[in-house]
Amino acid sequence: MTDFHRIKRLPPYVFEQVNRSKAAARAQGADIIDLGMGNPDLPTPKHVIDKLVETIGKPRTDRYSASKGIPGLRRAQAAYYKRRFGVTLNPETQVVATLGSKEGFANMAQAITAPGDVVLVPNPSYPIHAFGFLMAGGVIRSVPAEPTPAFFPALERAVQHSIPKPIAVVVCYPSNPTAYVASLDFYKDLIAFAKKHELIVLSDLAYSEVYFDDNNPPPSVLEVDGAMDVTVEFTSMSKTFSMAGWRMGFAVGNERLITALTRVKSYLDYGAYTPIQVAATTALNGPDDCIREMRDIYRKRRDALVESFGRAGWQIPVPTASMFAWVPIPEKFQHLGSLEFSKLLVEHASVAVAPGIGFGEYGDDHVRIAIVENEQRIRQAARNVRKFFDAAENNLHNVVPLNKAG
Ligand SMILES: Cc1ncc(COP(=O)(O)O)c(C=O)c1O
């Protein structure tokens, strides 16, 4: 049997290779401190779980639900956008609930992409930003991930030299994996650019509430006047309410784009389990002290990471948002590339990180460190890393796996 067309477009996950190293080390008894996957370790707020439990077990809620989301949930998402961003959304036409933002993003790609369509995607980026379009038969052209003025000349070049002309541009701030944050001014320039070149803007705002400067919350691109003409934005319950396993997210914005996504979804799913949608409505409608607590915990972990790894001799660029630090590989190890370096960290420091290459070719001189273990474990990771660096100082080949060193 020849390779399937679609499967050929999905190379094996790079992260699988680090996972294999992790499993092997664990089998040898190593206590791996896992800062690899961006999987929130905090509990879902109790009042949200209580609502789920209260709603379960009623025959009405066991039936197929609403693919586009129950009306109360869509209203709650519109109210969140009003409160948080000052953006007015019609819950009937400009909001659709998704089975996590990842599903929404992938099916938006299905909805708008014709075979061979070109899409501008940041590199490095969260994998679905590229693979959603590749799966849909599109073609990717990489653009820089950093939201600086230099972004626009690069975008302009990409538009001029793509055949056919690109249909869309993807942005993601606060960014996974780089933790870059965009300003409203950047978004103003982006929307002007998109309108000039007739591009759709797809904005992934999964980390809207995971930020560390209380005076400077990340904006929504929809705050820009006229953005609604060309934009769809994705948000997620996964990080805001530590509900990653619940699979609940949203797409909001331009009516024509939302209608297209809603149509695709109406053929594919019946919506999330109703009690999940009801509990998600409760979460969105507040109270929001649980969000502040989540932020405080990540902020303290971020500080512990920067401080303890810095002392261990590995300078961490300070992230101002997201659950990640995007960290250059120390010079001594740079020639190895991010995958080999990540495997060494597992084997010799019992610390798992995500190799930058997993997010695109321009990520290979970095690793992504996720703050998904507690402060104590983060500090332990730093001590392990220090021992590994010290041993490597003598000879890279002399380093002994921690679990064997005792
Ligand atoms: C940038 C970004 N978008 C989307 C997602 C997926 O979120 P969800 O759980 O809503 O599918 C993640 C998860 O890590 C992410 O980092």
Ligand as a Chemical Component Dictionary entry (heavy atoms), coordinates in Angstrom:
data_LIG
# 
_chem_comp.id                   LIG 
_chem_comp.type                 NON-POLYMER 
_chem_comp.pdbx_formal_charge   0 
_chem_comp.three_letter_code    LIG 
# 
loop_
_chem_comp_atom.comp_id 
_chem_comp_atom.atom_id 
_chem_comp_atom.alt_atom_id 
_chem_comp_atom.type_symbol 
_chem_comp_atom.charge 
_chem_comp_atom.model_Cartn_x 
_chem_comp_atom.model_Cartn_y 
_chem_comp_atom.model_Cartn_z 
_chem_comp_atom.pdbx_ordinal 
LIG C1 C1 C 0 -1.020 28.610 21.045 1  
LIG C2 C2 C 0 -1.935 27.489 21.372 2  
LIG N1 N1 N 0 -3.094 27.373 20.740 3  
LIG C3 C3 C 0 -3.946 26.390 21.012 4  
LIG C4 C4 C 0 -3.643 25.430 21.945 5  
LIG C5 C5 C 0 -4.620 24.327 22.172 6  
LIG O1 O1 O 0 -5.584 24.742 23.019 7  
LIG P1 P1 P 0 -6.927 23.893 23.197 8  
LIG O2 O2 O 0 -6.716 23.047 24.389 9  
LIG O3 O3 O 0 -7.961 24.952 23.393 10 
LIG O4 O4 O 0 -7.140 23.122 21.956 11 
LIG C6 C6 C 0 -2.456 25.488 22.641 12 
LIG C7 C7 C 0 -2.135 24.441 23.613 13 
LIG O5 O5 O 0 -1.065 24.280 24.070 14 
LIG C8 C8 C 0 -1.567 26.536 22.332 15 
LIG O6 O6 O 0 -0.398 26.622 22.944 16 
# 
loop_
_chem_comp_bond.comp_id 
_chem_comp_bond.atom_id_1 
_chem_comp_bond.atom_id_2 
_chem_comp_bond.value_order 
_chem_comp_bond.pdbx_ordinal 
LIG C1 C2 SING 1  
LIG C2 N1 SING 2  
LIG C2 C8 DOUB 3  
LIG N1 C3 DOUB 4  
LIG C3 C4 SING 5  
LIG C4 C5 SING 6  
LIG C4 C6 DOUB 7  
LIG C5 O1 SING 8  
LIG O1 P1 SING 9  
LIG P1 O2 DOUB 10 
LIG P1 O3 SING 11 
LIG P1 O4 SING 12 
LIG C6 C7 SING 13 
LIG C6 C8 SING 14 
LIG C7 O5 DOUB 15 
LIG C8 O6 SING 16 
# 
